[in-house]
Amino acid sequence: MRQHHERVATTRAAIDYLMSRTETELAQPVPNCPGWTVRHVAVHVARVCVAWDQMMQYLPSDADARLKAYEVSDGRPEGASMQELAEWAYAAIDRTAGAETECYFSMTGGPGTTAMWAWHAAAEIGVHRLDVEAALGHDHAMTVDESVDAATYVATYFMPAMRRVTGVDPGSLRADLLGAGDSMAGSAEVGSDSPDRVVLSGPAMQVLLALWGRPYSAVEVVEGDAMVLNRWRELPKQAFQFGTKE
């Protein structure tokens, strides 16, 4: 598992990358996010960071925290400059960087900490960086350690949150996360009361993309039913979807 300060640094680097694209690059379509350009991805990241920043200021017991946070995010002006978008994003990451404090965490629907938000940010913004790198033909900067950490986050918090919000339980899933030379770099697992199950194996980054509902390659079903993975991949389309508002 990566350290908190490493996750914060990874997130800052991803924001740096997204917010420093040229005008030509910003106009490029992002195949992983149909209908979006690179600028749309940057706007999305900035706006969700505004919402995260707000949620970190609410107590875990505040049942309206998520709704109020997204109202603030929706109230931000459209057509913001890239500098403004970067400032919105960095403000949230700055809030995660200090001492760990308890706060509302949307992935649990209540109890959480600023450190958990940092882990979430490293995973989600890391995936969006992968989206843009693929769109622009850039080499992926995400390391094996970062991929393992992000995939572990997805199985620990993101996937259970999708299940909680939608009320759909696709089944249990375990993924063996491979590093260089197909060495075992880690594993990610989400349990289930359902008898349906699947066991996957593949490069850590590709497993991360698969679990986040993105195009992927080289991930094999070792045991169980591939439909379990497919059902998990569909859940984000039914919950926590957040557009760009421009």
C-alpha positions as CSV (number, residue, x, y, z in Angstrom):
1,M,0.0,0.0,0.0
2,R,1.2,3.5,-0.8
3,Q,1.7,6.2,1.7
4,H,-0.7,9.1,2.0
5,H,1.9,11.7,0.9
6,E,2.6,9.6,-2.2
7,R,-1.0,9.6,-3.2
8,V,-1.2,13.3,-2.8
9,A,1.9,13.7,-4.9
10,T,0.5,11.4,-7.6
11,T,-2.7,13.4,-7.7
12,R,-0.9,16.7,-8.0
13,A,1.1,15.3,-10.9
14,A,-2.0,14.1,-12.7
15,I,-3.7,17.5,-12.3
16,D,-0.5,19.2,-13.6
17,Y,-0.7,17.0,-16.6
18,L,-4.3,17.5,-17.3
19,M,-4.3,21.2,-16.8
20,S,-1.2,22.0,-18.9
21,R,-2.5,20.7,-22.2
22,T,-2.2,23.0,-25.3
23,E,-5.3,24.4,-27.0
24,T,-4.8,21.9,-29.8
25,E,-4.7,19.0,-27.3
26,L,-7.7,20.3,-25.4
27,A,-9.8,20.0,-28.5
28,Q,-8.9,16.4,-29.1
29,P,-11.6,13.8,-28.5
30,V,-11.2,11.2,-25.7
31,P,-12.3,7.8,-26.9
32,N,-12.5,6.4,-23.4
33,C,-15.1,9.1,-22.6
34,P,-17.4,9.2,-25.6
35,G,-18.5,12.7,-26.6
36,W,-15.8,14.4,-24.5
37,T,-12.7,16.3,-25.5
38,V,-9.6,16.6,-23.4
39,R,-11.0,19.9,-22.1
40,H,-14.2,18.2,-21.0
41,V,-12.0,15.8,-18.9
42,A,-10.2,18.7,-17.3
43,V,-13.5,20.5,-16.5
44,H,-14.9,17.3,-15.1
45,V,-11.9,16.8,-12.8
46,A,-12.0,20.4,-11.6
47,R,-15.7,20.3,-10.9
48,V,-15.6,17.0,-9.0
49,C,-12.7,18.4,-7.0
50,V,-14.9,21.4,-6.0
51,A,-17.5,18.9,-4.8
52,W,-14.9,16.8,-2.9
53,D,-13.5,19.9,-1.3
54,Q,-17.0,20.7,0.0
55,M,-17.7,17.2,1.2
56,M,-14.5,17.2,3.2
57,Q,-15.9,20.2,5.2
58,Y,-19.0,18.3,6.3
59,L,-19.3,15.9,9.2
60,P,-19.7,12.2,8.5
61,S,-23.2,12.4,9.9
62,D,-24.5,15.1,7.5
63,A,-26.8,13.1,5.2
64,D,-27.2,16.1,2.8
65,A,-23.4,16.6,2.4
66,R,-23.2,15.2,-1.1
67,L,-26.2,17.1,-2.4
68,K,-25.0,20.4,-0.9
69,A,-21.5,19.8,-2.3
70,Y,-22.6,19.3,-5.8
71,E,-24.8,22.4,-5.6
72,V,-21.7,24.4,-4.9
73,S,-19.9,22.7,-7.8
74,D,-22.8,23.3,-10.2
75,G,-22.7,27.0,-9.2
76,R,-19.2,27.5,-10.5
77,P,-19.2,29.4,-13.7
78,E,-18.9,27.8,-17.1
79,G,-16.1,28.6,-19.5
80,A,-13.5,28.8,-16.7
81,S,-9.9,29.2,-17.9
82,M,-7.4,26.3,-17.5
83,Q,-5.7,28.3,-14.7
84,E,-9.1,28.6,-12.8
85,L,-9.8,24.9,-13.3
86,A,-6.4,24.0,-11.9
87,E,-7.0,26.2,-8.9
88,W,-10.3,24.5,-8.2
89,A,-8.6,21.1,-8.4
90,Y,-5.6,22.0,-6.3
91,A,-7.8,23.4,-3.5
92,A,-9.3,20.0,-2.9
93,I,-5.9,18.2,-3.0
94,D,-4.5,20.8,-0.6
95,R,-7.3,19.9,1.9
96,T,-6.2,16.3,1.8
97,A,-2.6,17.0,2.3
98,G,-2.6,18.0,6.0
99,A,-3.4,16.1,9.1
100,E,-6.0,13.4,8.7
101,T,-9.5,14.6,9.8
102,E,-12.9,12.9,9.9
103,C,-15.4,14.0,7.3
104,Y,-18.2,13.0,5.0
105,F,-17.1,10.5,2.3
106,S,-19.4,9.8,-0.6
107,M,-18.0,6.3,-1.2
108,T,-19.4,5.2,2.2
109,G,-22.3,7.5,2.3
110,G,-21.0,8.9,5.6
111,P,-17.9,8.1,7.6
112,G,-14.6,8.9,6.0
113,T,-11.4,10.9,6.4
114,T,-9.4,13.4,4.3
115,A,-6.9,10.6,3.8
116,M,-9.6,8.4,2.2
117,W,-10.4,11.3,-0.2
118,A,-6.7,11.5,-1.1
119,W,-6.8,7.8,-2.0
120,H,-10.0,8.3,-4.0
121,A,-8.5,11.3,-5.9
122,A,-5.3,9.4,-6.7
123,A,-7.4,6.6,-8.3
124,E,-10.0,8.6,-10.1
125,I,-7.8,11.4,-11.4
126,G,-5.2,8.8,-12.2
127,V,-7.7,7.0,-14.5
128,H,-8.7,10.3,-16.2
129,R,-5.0,10.9,-16.8
130,L,-4.8,7.5,-18.5
131,D,-7.9,8.5,-20.6
132,V,-6.1,11.6,-21.8
133,E,-2.7,10.0,-22.3
134,A,-4.4,7.3,-24.5
135,A,-6.3,10.0,-26.5
136,L,-3.1,12.0,-27.1
137,G,-0.8,9.0,-27.8
138,H,1.3,9.8,-24.8
139,D,3.1,7.1,-22.8
140,H,1.3,6.2,-19.6
141,A,3.0,7.6,-16.5
142,M,1.2,5.4,-14.0
143,T,3.6,3.0,-12.3
144,V,2.8,-0.5,-11.2
145,D,2.7,0.5,-7.6
146,E,0.3,3.3,-8.4
147,S,-1.9,0.9,-10.5
148,V,-2.0,-1.6,-7.7
149,D,-2.9,1.1,-5.1
150,A,-5.6,2.5,-7.4
151,A,-7.1,-1.0,-8.2
152,T,-7.1,-1.8,-4.5
153,Y,-9.0,1.4,-3.8
154,V,-11.6,0.6,-6.5
155,A,-12.3,-2.8,-4.9
156,T,-12.3,-1.5,-1.4
157,Y,-14.5,1.5,-1.8
158,F,-15.6,2.4,-5.3
159,M,-17.2,-0.9,-6.3
160,P,-19.0,-1.4,-3.0
161,A,-20.3,2.2,-3.4
162,M,-21.7,1.5,-6.8
163,R,-23.4,-1.6,-5.4
164,R,-24.9,0.4,-2.5
165,V,-26.2,3.2,-4.6
166,T,-27.7,1.0,-7.4
167,G,-28.9,-1.9,-5.2
168,V,-27.3,-4.3,-7.7
169,D,-24.9,-7.0,-6.5
170,P,-22.9,-8.5,-9.5
171,G,-21.1,-11.0,-7.4
172,S,-17.7,-11.5,-5.8
173,L,-14.5,-10.5,-7.7
174,R,-10.8,-11.1,-7.1
175,A,-8.1,-9.7,-9.4
176,D,-4.5,-10.8,-9.3
177,L,-2.5,-7.7,-10.2
178,L,0.7,-8.4,-12.2
179,G,3.8,-6.4,-12.5
180,A,6.9,-6.7,-14.7
181,G,7.5,-10.1,-16.1
182,D,4.0,-11.2,-15.0
183,S,5.2,-11.2,-11.3
184,M,2.5,-10.9,-8.7
185,A,2.3,-7.2,-7.6
186,G,-0.8,-7.4,-5.5
187,S,-4.4,-8.3,-5.4
188,A,-7.8,-6.6,-5.2
189,E,-11.0,-8.2,-4.0
190,V,-14.6,-7.3,-3.4
191,G,-16.8,-9.7,-1.6
192,S,-20.5,-10.5,-2.2
193,D,-23.4,-12.4,-0.7
194,S,-24.1,-13.6,-4.3
195,P,-22.9,-17.1,-5.3
196,D,-21.7,-15.6,-8.6
197,R,-17.9,-15.0,-8.7
198,V,-15.0,-14.3,-11.0
199,V,-11.2,-14.4,-10.6
200,L,-9.2,-12.2,-12.9
201,S,-5.5,-11.9,-13.7
202,G,-3.7,-9.3,-15.7
203,P,-1.3,-6.3,-15.7
204,A,-2.3,-4.0,-12.8
205,M,-3.0,-1.0,-15.0
206,Q,-5.2,-3.0,-17.3
207,V,-7.2,-4.5,-14.4
208,L,-7.7,-1.0,-13.0
209,L,-9.1,0.1,-16.4
210,A,-11.3,-2.9,-16.5
211,L,-12.7,-2.3,-13.0
212,W,-13.3,1.4,-13.8
213,G,-15.4,0.5,-16.9
214,R,-12.7,1.5,-19.4
215,P,-11.4,-0.4,-22.5
216,Y,-8.7,-2.8,-21.4
217,S,-6.5,-5.6,-22.7
218,A,-4.6,-8.7,-21.4
219,V,-6.9,-9.4,-18.5
220,E,-7.9,-13.0,-18.3
221,V,-10.8,-14.7,-16.5
222,V,-9.0,-17.5,-14.4
223,E,-12.1,-18.8,-12.7
224,G,-15.8,-18.1,-12.5
225,D,-18.1,-16.2,-14.8
226,A,-16.9,-13.3,-17.0
227,M,-20.4,-11.8,-16.8
228,V,-19.7,-10.9,-13.2
229,L,-17.0,-8.5,-14.4
230,N,-19.2,-7.2,-17.1
231,R,-22.0,-6.4,-14.6
232,W,-19.6,-4.6,-12.3
233,R,-18.4,-2.5,-15.3
234,E,-21.9,-1.4,-16.0
235,L,-22.7,-0.1,-12.5
236,P,-20.8,3.3,-12.8
237,K,-23.1,4.2,-15.6
238,Q,-26.0,3.9,-13.2
239,A,-24.5,5.8,-10.3
240,F,-22.3,8.8,-9.4
241,Q,-22.2,10.0,-13.0
242,F,-21.0,13.6,-13.1
243,G,-20.8,15.6,-16.3
244,T,-18.7,18.6,-17.3
245,K,-21.4,21.3,-17.5
246,E,-19.8,22.8,-20.6
